[in-house]
């Protein structure tokens, strides 16, 4: 299958693409963090995950769109050239976005689960490297490819509709 270069960066498609990525990442990391803390899966654990998801999703959507996505896009543009491959640019953007988002979301996740407390900074130091690595691997190997595949399928469906209408 040919790689579709029409990845969205703004507009409705950008929002859909970003929402797919944020939703999958928040689901993964919220579930992982709650399961790590509770050490077992019960209905109470599932309820805890479902309760924290909206806070984490809204936080991640706002931070990605307003702050870290823009920074990642700017850094990627500065560190790549017109001759850089599509995959090089995607990887740079993933790395920069994951750095920023994992820094912020590790704090936000701890505050959402435990409130503001005296160990928040030491917890962050203990948890951020692990969170960064997990999200970087998940984004690179699973989440971003699935979101791009969904967008390629969406573009193909739109192209078919356009062809039929003509």
N, CA, C and O atoms as a DFTB+ gen file, in Angstrom:
664 C
 N C O
     1  1       0.843      -1.168       0.000
     2  2       0.000       0.000       0.000
     3  2       0.890       1.234       0.000
     4  3       1.861       1.307       0.754
     5  1       0.564       2.189      -0.833
     6  2       1.346       3.410      -0.932
     7  2       1.028       4.307       0.256
     8  3      -0.130       4.446       0.648
     9  1       2.067       4.916       0.824
    10  2       1.890       5.813       1.958
    11  2       1.233       7.098       1.501
    12  3       1.693       7.715       0.540
    13  1       0.176       7.510       2.162
    14  2      -0.540       8.733       1.829
    15  2       0.164       9.913       2.481
    16  3       0.307       9.955       3.703
    17  1       0.602      10.866       1.679
    18  2       1.337      12.022       2.181
    19  2       0.408      13.123       2.666
    20  3       0.870      14.129       3.204
    21  1      -0.896      12.947       2.483
    22  2      -1.849      13.989       2.851
    23  2      -2.259      13.863       4.314
    24  3      -3.449      13.780       4.617
    25  1      -1.296      13.847       5.214
    26  2      -1.648      13.786       6.623
    27  2      -2.174      15.131       7.068
    28  3      -1.633      16.167       6.683
    29  1      -3.216      15.130       7.869
    30  2      -3.820      16.376       8.300
    31  2      -2.979      17.083       9.354
    32  3      -2.384      16.448      10.225
    33  1      -2.940      18.397       9.261
    34  2      -2.261      19.176      10.285
    35  2      -3.199      20.208      10.887
    36  3      -2.901      20.772      11.939
    37  1      -4.333      20.464      10.234
    38  2      -5.291      21.416      10.768
    39  2      -6.657      21.122      10.182
    40  3      -6.807      20.219       9.359
    41  1      -7.643      21.878      10.602
    42  2      -8.992      21.670      10.103
    43  2      -9.639      20.447      10.720
    44  3      -9.160      19.905      11.716
    45  1     -10.746      20.015      10.106
    46  2     -11.505      18.881      10.632
    47  2     -10.690      17.594      10.624
    48  3     -10.752      16.806      11.567
    49  1      -9.925      17.386       9.556
    50  2      -9.126      16.156       9.487
    51  2      -8.030      16.160      10.542
    52  3      -7.735      15.123      11.136
    53  1      -7.430      17.312      10.775
    54  2      -6.411      17.423      11.816
    55  2      -6.987      17.130      13.185
    56  3      -6.351      16.472      14.008
    57  1      -8.190      17.619      13.424
    58  2      -8.856      17.363      14.696
    59  2      -9.169      15.875      14.848
    60  3      -8.987      15.305      15.924
    61  1      -9.636      15.253      13.774
    62  2      -9.933      13.818      13.815
    63  2      -8.656      13.017      14.065
    64  3      -8.627      12.128      14.916
    65  1      -7.604      13.339      13.318
    66  2      -6.318      12.646      13.454
    67  2      -5.778      12.801      14.877
    68  3      -5.382      11.821      15.508
    69  1      -5.768      14.029      15.370
    70  2      -5.293      14.286      16.726
    71  2      -6.151      13.589      17.765
    72  3      -5.636      13.057      18.749
    73  1      -7.458      13.591      17.549
    74  2      -8.364      12.928      18.488
    75  2      -8.118      11.426      18.544
    76  3      -8.155      10.828      19.619
    77  1      -7.867      10.818      17.394
    78  2      -7.556       9.383      17.369
    79  2      -6.304       9.085      18.171
    80  3      -6.281       8.164      18.989
    81  1      -5.269       9.864      17.934
    82  2      -3.995       9.641      18.619
    83  2      -4.143       9.875      20.116
    84  3      -3.721       9.050      20.926
    85  1      -4.743      11.002      20.479
    86  2      -4.906      11.327      21.900
    87  2      -5.777      10.285      22.594
    88  3      -5.457       9.857      23.703
    89  1      -6.865       9.873      21.964
    90  2      -7.756       8.892      22.584
    91  2      -7.033       7.576      22.836
    92  3      -7.131       7.014      23.927
    93  1      -6.317       7.083      21.847
    94  2      -5.601       5.816      22.024
    95  2      -4.508       5.944      23.087
    96  3      -4.323       5.040      23.901
    97  1      -3.788       7.059      23.080
    98  2      -2.700       7.245      24.039
    99  2      -3.244       7.395      25.459
   100  3      -2.725       6.786      26.395
   101  1      -4.279       8.198      25.614
   102  2      -4.862       8.394      26.945
   103  2      -5.445       7.084      27.464
   104  3      -5.277       6.758      28.639
   105  1      -6.120       6.337      26.614
   106  2      -6.665       5.047      27.036
   107  2      -5.548       4.115      27.500
   108  3      -5.650       3.490      28.556
   109  1      -4.491       4.029      26.712
   110  2      -3.361       3.170      27.072
   111  2      -2.728       3.610      28.383
   112  3      -2.574       2.801      29.298
   113  1      -2.361       4.878      28.483
   114  2      -1.594       5.322      29.647
   115  2      -2.456       5.421      30.903
   116  3      -1.974       5.137      31.999
   117  1      -3.711       5.815      30.765
   118  2      -4.592       5.843      31.943
   119  2      -4.800       4.426      32.462
   120  3      -4.721       4.184      33.666
   121  1      -5.063       3.498      31.562
   122  2      -5.256       2.100      31.961
   123  2      -3.986       1.549      32.597
   124  3      -4.032       0.919      33.654
   125  1      -2.866       1.790      31.952
   126  2      -1.590       1.297      32.478
   127  2      -1.318       1.858      33.870
   128  3      -0.968       1.110      34.783
   129  1      -1.475       3.168      34.036
   130  2      -1.166       3.801      35.311
   131  2      -2.080       3.319      36.431
   132  3      -1.618       3.046      37.539
   133  1      -3.373       3.213      36.144
   134  2      -4.312       2.740      37.165
   135  2      -4.018       1.282      37.503
   136  3      -4.012       0.910      38.677
   137  1      -3.775       0.457      36.493
   138  2      -3.462      -0.956      36.752
   139  2      -2.149      -1.110      37.511
   140  3      -2.027      -2.000      38.352
   141  1      -1.176      -0.269      37.230
   142  2       0.099      -0.308      37.956
   143  2      -0.128       0.021      39.430
   144  3       0.471      -0.590      40.315
   145  1      -0.991       0.982      39.674
   146  2      -1.276       1.406      41.046
   147  2      -2.116       0.375      41.796
   148  3      -1.846       0.091      42.963
   149  1      -3.138      -0.191      41.135
   150  2      -4.047      -1.118      41.816
   151  2      -3.539      -2.557      41.806
   152  3      -3.907      -3.354      42.669
   153  1      -2.700      -2.886      40.838
   154  2      -2.082      -4.210      40.732
   155  2      -3.048      -5.331      40.363
   156  3      -2.656      -6.498      40.381
   157  1      -4.308      -5.010      40.025
   158  2      -5.251      -6.040      39.589
   159  2      -6.440      -5.380      38.892
   160  3      -6.743      -4.208      39.114
   161  1      -7.093      -6.157      38.055
   162  2      -8.224      -5.646      37.286
   163  2      -9.536      -6.107      37.919
   164  3      -9.837      -7.299      37.982
   165  1     -10.299      -5.133      38.381
   166  2     -11.623      -5.393      38.934
   167  2     -12.577      -4.370      38.325
   168  3     -12.164      -3.505      37.553
   169  1     -13.834      -4.475      38.672
   170  2     -14.797      -3.470      38.208
   171  2     -14.461      -2.102      38.796
   172  3     -14.667      -1.084      38.135
   173  1     -13.946      -2.059      40.027
   174  2     -13.529      -0.785      40.620
   175  2     -12.359      -0.177      39.840
   176  3     -12.300       1.038      39.656
   177  1     -11.448      -1.004      39.391
   178  2     -10.317      -0.529      38.595
   179  2     -10.819       0.040      37.276
   180  3     -10.396       1.120      36.864
   181  1     -11.707      -0.672      36.617
   182  2     -12.276      -0.194      35.351
   183  2     -13.015       1.119      35.578
   184  3     -12.901       2.041      34.770
   185  1     -13.768       1.212      36.669
   186  2     -14.481       2.445      36.996
   187  2     -13.487       3.588      37.223
   188  3     -13.736       4.710      36.783
   189  1     -12.370       3.324      37.900
   190  2     -11.338       4.353      38.118
   191  2     -10.775       4.844      36.787
   192  3     -10.562       6.042      36.601
   193  1     -10.537       3.925      35.874
   194  2     -10.021       4.291      34.550
   195  2     -11.047       5.162      33.825
   196  3     -10.691       6.194      33.257
   197  1     -12.302       4.757      33.841
   198  2     -13.352       5.517      33.155
   199  2     -13.553       6.900      33.764
   200  3     -13.862       7.851      33.046
   201  1     -13.382       7.024      35.079
   202  2     -13.544       8.322      35.735
   203  2     -12.412       9.284      35.376
   204  3     -12.644      10.483      35.222
   205  1     -11.215       8.775      35.245
   206  2     -10.073       9.661      34.980
   207  2      -9.925       9.992      33.488
   208  3      -9.298      10.991      33.135
   209  1     -10.494       9.165      32.623
   210  2     -10.345       9.350      31.175
   211  2     -10.776      10.735      30.673
   212  3     -10.015      11.356      29.931
   213  1     -11.955      11.247      31.039
   214  2     -12.337      12.560      30.498
   215  2     -11.364      13.675      30.862
   216  3     -11.045      14.518      30.023
   217  1     -10.893      13.686      32.096
   218  2      -9.935      14.713      32.529
   219  2      -8.647      14.593      31.731
   220  3      -8.106      15.590      31.253
   221  1      -8.165      13.379      31.592
   222  2      -6.908      13.166      30.877
   223  2      -7.069      13.479      29.386
   224  3      -6.178      14.066      28.773
   225  1      -8.210      13.085      28.806
   226  2      -8.438      13.316      27.378
   227  2      -8.528      14.799      27.075
   228  3      -7.890      15.281      26.139
   229  1      -9.314      15.530      27.858
   230  2      -9.442      16.970      27.624
   231  2      -8.086      17.662      27.819
   232  3      -7.700      18.509      27.014
   233  1      -7.374      17.305      28.877
   234  2      -6.048      17.894      29.119
   235  2      -5.112      17.620      27.947
   236  3      -4.420      18.519      27.470
   237  1      -5.098      16.387      27.495
   238  2      -4.196      16.016      26.396
   239  2      -4.578      16.711      25.094
   240  3      -3.702      17.170      24.361
   241  1      -5.874      16.793      24.797
   242  2      -6.312      17.461      23.561
   243  2      -5.907      18.931      23.563
   244  3      -5.398      19.443      22.566
   245  1      -6.135      19.605      24.683
   246  2      -5.803      21.025      24.769
   247  2      -4.291      21.230      24.684
   248  3      -3.820      22.076      23.924
   249  1      -3.540      20.465      25.455
   250  2      -2.078      20.629      25.454
   251  2      -1.462      20.296      24.097
   252  3      -0.560      20.994      23.634
   253  1      -1.948      19.229      23.459
   254  2      -1.377      18.859      22.157
   255  2      -1.681      19.927      21.115
   256  3      -0.795      20.343      20.368
   257  1      -2.924      20.367      21.066
   258  2      -3.316      21.334      20.039
   259  2      -2.738      22.725      20.292
   260  3      -2.305      23.395      19.355
   261  1      -2.730      23.154      21.530
   262  2      -2.344      24.532      21.838
   263  2      -0.853      24.714      22.102
   264  3      -0.315      25.799      21.882
   265  1      -0.187      23.672      22.568
   266  2       1.205      23.856      22.990
   267  2       2.153      22.883      22.282
   268  3       2.924      23.283      21.409
   269  1       2.090      21.618      22.661
   270  2       3.136      20.681      22.262
   271  2       3.099      20.289      20.797
   272  3       4.148      20.047      20.201
   273  1       1.915      20.222      20.201
   274  2       1.834      19.947      18.761
   275  2       2.482      21.056      17.955
   276  3       3.187      20.797      16.979
   277  1       2.244      22.286      18.365
   278  2       2.834      23.442      17.671
   279  2       4.344      23.485      17.840
   280  3       5.077      23.756      16.889
   281  1       4.802      23.215      19.062
   282  2       6.249      23.186      19.304
   283  2       6.891      22.071      18.486
   284  3       7.928      22.274      17.855
   285  1       6.271      20.894      18.499
   286  2       6.814      19.756      17.743
   287  2       6.868      20.063      16.254
   288  3       7.851      19.741      15.586
   289  1       5.816      20.684      15.736
   290  2       5.772      21.033      14.310
   291  2       6.874      22.028      13.970
   292  3       7.540      21.898      12.942
   293  1       7.066      23.023      14.834
   294  2       8.091      24.042      14.610
   295  2       9.498      23.439      14.670
   296  3      10.335      23.720      13.811
   297  1       9.751      22.621      15.671
   298  2      11.071      21.986      15.790
   299  2      11.335      21.037      14.624
   300  3      12.453      20.972      14.113
   301  1      10.315      20.309      14.210
   302  2      10.463      19.404      13.071
   303  2      10.810      20.191      11.811
   304  3      11.678      19.782      11.041
   305  1      10.141      21.307      11.603
   306  2      10.417      22.142      10.426
   307  2      11.848      22.694      10.474
   308  3      12.521      22.773       9.447
   309  1      12.303      23.070      11.664
   310  2      13.662      23.621      11.797
   311  2      14.742      22.564      11.625
   312  3      15.822      22.860      11.115
   313  1      14.463      21.339      12.044
   314  2      15.481      20.292      12.024
   315  2      15.401      19.368      10.814
   316  3      16.198      18.439      10.684
   317  1      14.449      19.619       9.939
   318  2      14.355      18.806       8.729
   319  2      14.425      19.731       7.519
   320  3      14.257      20.946       7.624
   321  1      14.673      19.128       6.396
   322  2      14.748      19.909       5.158
   323  2      13.722      19.371       4.170
   324  3      13.052      18.372       4.431
   325  1      13.612      20.039       3.049
   326  2      12.677      19.567       2.027
   327  2      13.074      18.189       1.511
   328  3      12.235      17.452       0.994
   329  1      14.347      17.842       1.650
   330  2      14.793      16.527       1.192
   331  2      14.612      15.438       2.251
   332  3      14.825      14.259       1.968
   333  1      14.222      15.825       3.468
   334  2      13.987      14.831       4.515
   335  2      12.790      13.967       4.129
   336  3      11.817      14.447       3.548
   337  1      12.884      12.703       4.461
   338  2      11.796      11.787       4.103
   339  2      10.579      12.010       4.998
   340  3      10.667      12.570       6.091
   341  1       9.466      11.555       4.496
   342  2       8.205      11.584       5.237
   343  2       8.388      10.915       6.595
   344  3       7.942      11.450       7.610
   345  1       9.039       9.750       6.626
   346  2       9.223       8.991       7.858
   347  2      10.135       9.719       8.838
   348  3       9.913       9.653      10.047
   349  1      11.160      10.415       8.337
   350  2      12.027      11.192       9.219
   351  2      11.243      12.311       9.898
   352  3      11.394      12.546      11.097
   353  1      10.410      12.995       9.128
   354  2       9.617      14.092       9.685
   355  2       8.603      13.568      10.703
   356  3       8.420      14.172      11.760
   357  1       7.955      12.471      10.397
   358  2       6.986      11.880      11.325
   359  2       7.683      11.476      12.624
   360  3       7.172      11.747      13.711
   361  1       8.840      10.833      12.518
   362  2       9.561      10.394      13.710
   363  2       9.983      11.582      14.569
   364  3       9.852      11.541      15.792
   365  1      10.490      12.640      13.936
   366  2      10.853      13.840      14.696
   367  2       9.638      14.411      15.420
   368  3       9.717      14.757      16.599
   369  1       8.531      14.507      14.720
   370  2       7.329      15.074      15.329
   371  2       6.849      14.201      16.485
   372  3       6.430      14.724      17.518
   373  1       6.903      12.890      16.328
   374  2       6.513      11.984      17.408
   375  2       7.401      12.212      18.631
   376  3       6.899      12.357      19.746
   377  1       8.709      12.242      18.424
   378  2       9.646      12.399      19.548
   379  2       9.390      13.709      20.281
   380  3       9.291      13.720      21.508
   381  1       9.282      14.817      19.545
   382  2       9.076      16.111      20.192
   383  2       7.731      16.185      20.901
   384  3       7.638      16.729      22.001
   385  1       6.694      15.645      20.283
   386  2       5.379      15.665      20.920
   387  2       5.372      14.798      22.171
   388  3       4.839      15.203      23.204
   389  1       5.956      13.618      22.086
   390  2       5.968      12.705      23.230
   391  2       6.780      13.290      24.389
   392  3       6.393      13.134      25.548
   393  1       7.875      13.946      24.101
   394  2       8.649      14.564      25.185
   395  2       7.761      15.551      25.944
   396  3       7.608      15.446      27.161
   397  1       7.186      16.494      25.232
   398  2       6.368      17.512      25.890
   399  2       5.143      16.948      26.573
   400  3       4.861      17.265      27.729
   401  1       4.416      16.109      25.851
   402  2       3.177      15.569      26.404
   403  2       3.446      14.662      27.608
   404  3       2.691      14.697      28.580
   405  1       4.493      13.863      27.560
   406  2       4.760      12.969      28.687
   407  2       5.200      13.744      29.924
   408  3       4.870      13.361      31.046
   409  1       5.945      14.835      29.725
   410  2       6.325      15.685      30.857
   411  2       5.066      16.224      31.523
   412  3       4.895      16.081      32.734
   413  1       4.192      16.838      30.748
   414  2       2.984      17.465      31.297
   415  2       1.986      16.437      31.826
   416  3       1.459      16.596      32.927
   417  1       1.727      15.396      31.057
   418  2       0.684      14.445      31.433
   419  2       1.077      13.594      32.637
   420  3       0.200      13.103      33.348
   421  1       2.378      13.408      32.884
   422  2       2.798      12.701      34.090
   423  2       2.418      13.513      35.324
   424  3       1.960      12.952      36.319
   425  1       2.605      14.824      35.264
   426  2       2.151      15.697      36.368
   427  2       0.627      15.677      36.482
   428  3       0.083      15.478      37.568
   429  1      -0.048      15.881      35.371
   430  2      -1.514      15.970      35.379
   431  2      -2.134      14.664      35.852
   432  3      -3.097      14.682      36.618
   433  1      -1.603      13.543      35.414
   434  2      -2.133      12.250      35.836
   435  2      -2.012      12.049      37.340
   436  3      -2.942      11.559      37.981
   437  1      -0.869      12.424      37.903
   438  2      -0.681      12.294      39.343
   439  2      -1.644      13.218      40.088
   440  3      -2.245      12.821      41.087
   441  1      -1.788      14.455      39.599
   442  2      -2.703      15.390      40.255
   443  2      -4.161      14.941      40.112
   444  3      -4.945      15.091      41.049
   445  1      -4.528      14.400      38.967
   446  2      -5.905      13.935      38.765
   447  2      -6.211      12.749      39.676
   448  3      -7.328      12.622      40.177
   449  1      -5.239      11.897      39.888
   450  2      -5.464      10.708      40.708
   451  2      -5.324      10.990      42.204
   452  3      -6.054      10.424      43.018
   453  1      -4.375      11.875      42.565
   454  2      -4.039      12.035      43.980
   455  2      -4.159      13.457      44.506
   456  3      -3.909      13.695      45.687
   457  1      -4.536      14.404      43.658
   458  2      -4.559      15.804      44.081
   459  2      -3.141      16.351      44.155
   460  3      -2.171      15.637      43.898
   461  1      -3.035      17.616      44.505
   462  2      -1.695      18.204      44.651
   463  2      -1.153      17.786      46.011
   464  3      -1.808      17.983      47.034
   465  1       0.035      17.214      46.020
   466  2       0.605      16.673      47.250
   467  2       2.106      16.895      47.275
   468  3       2.701      17.288      46.272
   469  1       2.707      16.645      48.411
   470  2       4.124      16.921      48.627
   471  2       5.077      16.076      47.801
   472  3       6.216      16.481      47.569
   473  1       4.634      14.912      47.355
   474  2       5.526      14.026      46.601
   475  2       5.359      14.145      45.091
   476  3       5.890      13.321      44.346
   477  1       4.632      15.154      44.631
   478  2       4.321      15.228      43.208
   479  2       5.584      15.312      42.352
   480  3       5.647      14.699      41.286
   481  1       6.578      16.056      42.800
   482  2       7.805      16.198      42.001
   483  2       8.667      14.940      42.069
   484  3       9.257      14.541      41.065
   485  1       8.743      14.318      43.234
   486  2       9.514      13.069      43.317
   487  2       8.794      11.957      42.556
   488  3       9.445      11.114      41.937
   489  1       7.457      11.944      42.595
   490  2       6.704      10.975      41.794
   491  2       6.978      11.189      40.311
   492  3       7.162      10.235      39.554
   493  1       7.002      12.465      39.908
   494  2       7.261      12.775      38.502
   495  2       8.643      12.249      38.089
   496  3       8.786      11.630      37.034
   497  1       9.651      12.499      38.923
   498  2      11.000      12.017      38.606
   499  2      11.048      10.496      38.493
   500  3      11.788       9.952      37.672
   501  1      10.269       9.822      39.306
   502  2      10.251       8.355      39.276
   503  2       9.446       7.821      38.092
   504  3       9.806       6.793      37.517
   505  1       8.358       8.508      37.720
   506  2       7.434       7.979      36.720
   507  2       7.678       8.463      35.298
   508  3       7.395       7.738      34.344
   509  1       8.199       9.678      35.139
   510  2       8.310      10.222      33.790
   511  2       9.171       9.384      32.851
   512  3       8.738       9.145      31.724
   513  1      10.369       8.917      33.240
   514  2      11.151       8.131      32.262
   515  2      10.400       6.910      31.745
   516  3      10.447       6.606      30.553
   517  1       9.716       6.218      32.631
   518  2       8.941       5.041      32.218
   519  2       7.795       5.456      31.290
   520  3       7.584       4.844      30.243
   521  1       7.065       6.492      31.680
   522  2       5.947       6.961      30.857
   523  2       6.431       7.408      29.481
   524  3       5.809       7.091      28.467
   525  1       7.535       8.141      29.448
   526  2       8.099       8.600      28.172
   527  2       8.411       7.407      27.276
   528  3       8.018       7.391      26.109
   529  1       9.100       6.426      27.800
   530  2       9.492       5.263      26.998
   531  2       8.270       4.504      26.489
   532  3       8.214       4.135      25.316
   533  1       7.292       4.268      27.364
   534  2       6.095       3.521      26.959
   535  2       5.341       4.271      25.860
   536  3       4.951       3.682      24.852
   537  1       5.141       5.573      26.064
   538  2       4.400       6.349      25.068
   539  2       5.185       6.451      23.765
   540  3       4.597       6.353      22.687
   541  1       6.493       6.644      23.841
   542  2       7.293       6.725      22.615
   543  2       7.188       5.436      21.809
   544  3       7.014       5.480      20.591
   545  1       7.291       4.307      22.467
   546  2       7.176       3.023      21.761
   547  2       5.757       2.824      21.223
   548  3       5.576       2.420      20.075
   549  1       4.764       3.108      22.049
   550  2       3.370       2.929      21.612
   551  2       3.031       3.847      20.451
   552  3       2.395       3.420      19.487
   553  1       3.450       5.111      20.534
   554  2       3.178       6.067      19.450
   555  2       3.887       5.644      18.167
   556  3       3.294       5.665      17.088
   557  1       5.141       5.265      18.288
   558  2       5.938       4.930      17.103
   559  2       5.493       3.638      16.436
   560  3       5.442       3.554      15.209
   561  1       5.173       2.639      17.236
   562  2       4.922       1.309      16.694
   563  2       3.444       0.954      16.507
   564  3       3.115       0.076      15.710
   565  1       2.557       1.630      17.235
   566  2       1.156       1.228      17.184
   567  2       0.203       2.393      16.915
   568  3      -0.547       2.368      15.939
   569  1       0.227       3.389      17.754
   570  2      -0.796       4.437      17.720
   571  2      -0.714       5.290      16.464
   572  3      -1.714       5.445      15.763
   573  1       0.447       5.842      16.165
   574  2       0.587       6.673      14.962
   575  2       0.302       5.866      13.690
   576  3      -0.438       6.345      12.831
   577  1       0.860       4.661      13.540
   578  2       0.528       3.894      12.337
   579  2      -0.969       3.586      12.205
   580  3      -1.512       3.629      11.101
   581  1      -1.639       3.276      13.320
   582  2      -3.082       3.021      13.254
   583  2      -3.851       4.283      12.869
   584  3      -4.785       4.220      12.069
   585  1      -3.468       5.416      13.427
   586  2      -4.145       6.676      13.092
   587  2      -3.898       7.043      11.630
   588  3      -4.817       7.493      10.945
   589  1      -2.674       6.858      11.146
   590  2      -2.391       7.154       9.731
   591  2      -3.169       6.211       8.827
   592  3      -3.691       6.636       7.796
   593  1      -3.255       4.932       9.197
   594  2      -4.035       3.971       8.407
   595  2      -5.503       4.389       8.361
   596  3      -6.138       4.324       7.308
   597  1      -6.036       4.813       9.490
   598  2      -7.431       5.279       9.521
   599  2      -7.605       6.476       8.598
   600  3      -8.616       6.570       7.902
   601  1      -6.645       7.391       8.574
   602  2      -6.752       8.561       7.710
   603  2      -6.609       8.172       6.232
   604  3      -7.294       8.734       5.377
   605  1      -5.735       7.227       5.933
   606  2      -5.591       6.746       4.557
   607  2      -6.909       6.124       4.097
   608  3      -7.361       6.369       2.978
   609  1      -7.524       5.314       4.970
   610  2      -8.817       4.696       4.637
   611  2      -9.890       5.766       4.445
   612  3     -10.714       5.652       3.537
   613  1      -9.895       6.790       5.275
   614  2     -10.847       7.890       5.142
   615  2     -10.657       8.608       3.817
   616  3     -11.630       8.900       3.123
   617  1      -9.396       8.899       3.458
   618  2      -9.117       9.558       2.179
   619  2      -9.551       8.690       1.001
   620  3     -10.100       9.195       0.021
   621  1      -9.307       7.387       1.098
   622  2      -9.710       6.476       0.021
   623  2     -11.228       6.476      -0.137
   624  3     -11.743       6.493      -1.255
   625  1     -11.943       6.457       0.993
   626  2     -13.410       6.489       0.929
   627  2     -13.896       7.803       0.330
   628  3     -14.837       7.818      -0.464
   629  1     -13.254       8.911       0.712
   630  2     -13.619      10.208       0.150
   631  2     -13.323      10.251      -1.349
   632  3     -14.115      10.787      -2.124
   633  1     -12.193       9.691      -1.755
   634  2     -11.838       9.645      -3.177
   635  2     -12.841       8.815      -3.969
   636  3     -13.208       9.181      -5.085
   637  1     -13.293       7.680      -3.387
   638  2     -14.296       6.845      -4.054
   639  2     -15.617       7.600      -4.208
   640  3     -16.248       7.544      -5.264
   641  1     -16.028       8.300      -3.164
   642  2     -17.273       9.093      -3.236
   643  2     -17.173      10.163      -4.303
   644  3     -18.120      10.396      -5.054
   645  1     -16.020      10.813      -4.366
   646  2     -15.816      11.867      -5.367
   647  2     -15.857      11.274      -6.768
   648  3     -16.461      11.854      -7.671
   649  1     -15.216      10.118      -6.957
   650  2     -15.190       9.459      -8.265
   651  2     -16.591       9.030      -8.688
   652  3     -16.950       9.153      -9.859
   653  1     -17.371       8.534      -7.756
   654  2     -18.733       8.095      -8.067
   655  2     -19.613       9.301      -8.409
   656  3     -20.452       9.224      -9.306
   657  1     -19.420      10.407      -7.696
   658  2     -20.228      11.605      -7.917
   659  2     -19.943      12.248      -9.266
   660  3     -20.796      12.946      -9.814
   661  1     -18.765      12.020      -9.798
   662  2     -18.398      12.618     -11.081
   663  2     -18.857      11.748     -12.164
   664  3     -18.651      12.062     -13.337
